[in-house]
């Protein structure tokens, strides 16, 4: 029998892409998200053939914890991967209580129930480099936390609670913190698909602070491959960075995409003020993952952008009718 995975937050871009990766590898996958499944254009696991190995369950971490635990118990699922979070940085200033409810309180309650399950082999907690705040140079997994937004503080609180569970109960947690992910199927409010869509439809793209902040972008398929390795082979209590050594400013990223679309970046962008609390740079040292688990990224930024352009063009009429901005759900 194939190993079973429960993926919480399976409607998210990272969660849906991870489910697709698991299906291609032959695993049995149970997905759970608080909302009904969106259009299949945003669900990479629905692009796969072996749908008999996937089941979706509409379950809200804040409201349906007993049902989540019952499902895991009934199916005796040994691998739980948690992508569920309130994830927008700038918007967390507007409704900080919602971010703390999901990312701290409900997450801690989930861990309290999971630790009682004797068959649980690994709990993979998808964290974020935002917990480090603004950094200088490439940081490793032991870098001190210095969160600067309600989102980052709430995620740091959940991470710290998990470490206390590992120390007190030997809870089988492993953490991941990935660079900025991208690829086909990503929500349209993220910078790469938004730039492509706006470039193809003649809309103005707002560039916060002139786009001078730097990020490392990594294809979601590389992240999914790393996450499976970490789930199966990672050492409990450890965190693993998933990244690339290549940094690029948001402005240069937009210019790269514009060139591929055959348009002038100056015609596409509109410079606006910087977002409150935004970190200018964070760079992740991922040597630990590469050296201990033998992982390496395979898809270049250019190749991934081309794949995402193809996805947008193929689904353009559908995407035009989909939300292009983040919509907050408490």
Beta strands, then each sheet from edge to edge (+ up, - down):
strand 1: 4-8
strand 2: 28-33
strand 3: 54-58
strand 4: 79-82
strand 5: 122-126
strand 6: 138-139
strand 7: 173-178
strand 8: 180-182
strand 9: 205-208
strand 10: 214-215
strand 11: 217-219
strand 12: 239-242
strand 13: 248-249
strand 14: 269-272
strand 15: 283-284
sheet 1: 3+ 2+ 1+ 4+ 5+ 7+ 12+
sheet 2: 6+ 15+
sheet 3: 8+ 11+
sheet 4: 9+ 14+
sheet 5: 10+ 13-
end
